[in-house]
């Protein structure tokens, strides 16, 4: 426990000192919620029977979780691994699970903070009303956190080279972002793209979050969304655990 | 345990193959408590692979390793508490402060030295609040050394501790190692700098192509190789076989590069005379003739016919 709390404290410090991470995880999503909030104001999206900002805010939370899980965590880990940091740690008595656990807790904390900030802005500046159950909200956020960290872990496992890390993670991030219906409704997409969209975890989490935050629906309305997300976790995490290497 | 003849480190028949390449081929040696032991050899000789197997980074194909009477292959977690390791390249998080790195590494061990003591040992007190990324190469290397010392290890492993450092930074690291030597630390260091091995090590193992070809004190290695003195010269315009044949009664004659020869001899003044006599008789043009005391580099050349660094 002593080593875990020390390691976690260090992960937190390193995160706060890294301007890149701070920008992408906090400033970047904030920029989007403010941008869309001021553009759409109270404009309605009739197809969905809600205001555009109500549709978009849950998507921006999903985007923020993806930034943390995929861009910041995966690229950071691949770089540190290539530099030999984990190799150096492996000749100390520090247990490997402490390294992993401290990073997971650190990222999870960041994700909760991101969600909180985006929701506060949505509520205070753009009159988004939170109608759902907070425990269910926490559950969906946690599932999203686990899912995107697993996808990040998957990338860490199969992308060895630090120079390839940033572009590969970017591509995955933007695919999930644009095909996930985060900035525009899925019904304007051509059919073949919609097929892909419908199996992406970003789409499912986006829908689930909107159901719980905006529409105030219960867990029974989102079994499909949660199951598909769970499927992504099982596949990416399973393959990562099987093939992951520290060096 | 408790046996005063027990070795701090005992390695027997250590072997590692990569496909058909024998990176380390039956390496055995023992190190006494308080000894500084050097593994000297060219790049790719198997020094690093040997150290990496001992500290548990690689699994040997064969052989046994005992550290402070603990079987290292079956008790890796116990071993990790009592060894300190400086890897050939140590990198840390860019934005970690020197003092934080020392405290963090200290927290990994059951017992650790106070950070202030480590800072003093590696003379980084003035830099203790600096971020890792802002340190110079020499300072980074000293920090790596400090991190290897946080648990007051019984055996310290230094893999190429001065490679890539400028002369001043190298001397700083040597001073720290000399200081540790005075404190009675047991140290195993790998290097391809012979002057480093000669200066710091009580005993040296010369390793080439995965095999230890000689193991002794630097002084005795030089004597045993019959290389007490070294006569070097450049000869142009003549067959090298003739030079080697005509002068080989003086000692071992080796062509070190095109037109450059080295003779290892016990009688340097006689050698000088005979070389000039030979040059006159055969009309060979000889230049840059000089004699000097032999070094470990010469031991390596006389044993393998190759230079330590190419």
Interface residues (C-beta under 8 A of the other chain):
Chain A: X2 X3 X6 X7 X10 X13 X14 X17 X18 X80 X83 X84 X85 X87 X88 X89 X90 X91 X92 X93 X94
Chain B: X55 X56 X57 X77 X80 X81 X83 X85 X87 X89 X90 X91 X92 X93 X95 X96 X100 X104 X105 X107 X108 X109 X110 X147
